[in-house]
């Protein structure tokens, strides 16, 4: 006899598990591997349970976007706490995290999600909204042309890493990051 009806429901735990599985599948198999069937099977959750949280694949990708941007926002906040110089602080945190993407566990998930951003208008709109929100939130400290240039340069590196178009030695990456940090102070 099943005891499923007697178990305590933990919807946030299930949702987080589904997103972690989606991220893992995206790293391993690309965006195409993030199907509802694959995620429900790998998570050990019924398809109905998955559909309760994410009614379609786009909702799942949207949830993955939320999950990753929340982690990114938290990491930015941590980086900003370490920086005592207010001018350009957000930009330096952003640059540091983009440069660290090469070494992070979530880097492959971000790569897959970035590819999805290129092809999914709704995700592109969400990213534009995130960028606009950050620009507004840090307008007083990070709106200089120099800060914008530093962030756009970091975005270029992000894209270069994504498509593996450049082999950049670690010491060169460190020098680039140092230049962008200096730029953010202007």
Rosetta blueprint (number, residue, H / E / L):
1 X L
2 X L
3 X L
4 X H
5 X H
6 X H
7 X L
8 X L
9 X L
10 X L
11 X H
12 X H
13 X H
14 X H
15 X H
16 X H
17 X H
18 X H
19 X H
20 X H
21 X H
22 X H
23 X H
24 X H
25 X H
26 X H
27 X H
28 X H
29 X H
30 X L
31 X H
32 X H
33 X H
34 X L
35 X L
36 X H
37 X H
38 X H
39 X H
40 X H
41 X H
42 X H
43 X H
44 X L
45 X L
46 X L
47 X H
48 X H
49 X H
50 X H
51 X H
52 X H
53 X H
54 X L
55 X L
56 X L
57 X H
58 X H
59 X H
60 X H
61 X H
62 X H
63 X H
64 X H
65 X H
66 X H
67 X H
68 X H
69 X H
70 X H
71 X H
72 X H
73 X H
74 X H
75 X H
76 X H
77 X H
78 X H
79 X H
80 X H
81 X H
82 X H
83 X L
84 X L
85 X L
86 X L
87 X L
88 X L
89 X H
90 X H
91 X H
92 X H
93 X H
94 X H
95 X H
96 X H
97 X H
98 X H
99 X H
100 X H
101 X H
102 X H
103 X H
104 X L
105 X L
106 X L
107 X H
108 X H
109 X H
110 X H
111 X H
112 X H
113 X H
114 X H
115 X H
116 X H
117 X H
118 X H
119 X H
120 X L
121 X H
122 X H
123 X H
124 X H
125 X H
126 X H
127 X H
128 X H
129 X H
130 X H
131 X H
132 X H
133 X H
134 X H
135 X H
136 X H
137 X H
138 X L
139 X H
140 X H
141 X H
142 X H
143 X L
144 X L
145 X H
146 X H
147 X H
148 X H
149 X H
150 X H
151 X H
152 X H
153 X H
154 X H
155 X H
156 X H
157 X H
158 X H
159 X H
160 X H
161 X H
162 X H
163 X H
164 X L
165 X L
166 X L
167 X L
168 X L
169 X L
170 X H
171 X H
172 X H
173 X H
174 X H
175 X H
176 X H
177 X H
178 X H
179 X H
180 X H
181 X H
182 X H
183 X H
184 X H
185 X L
186 X L
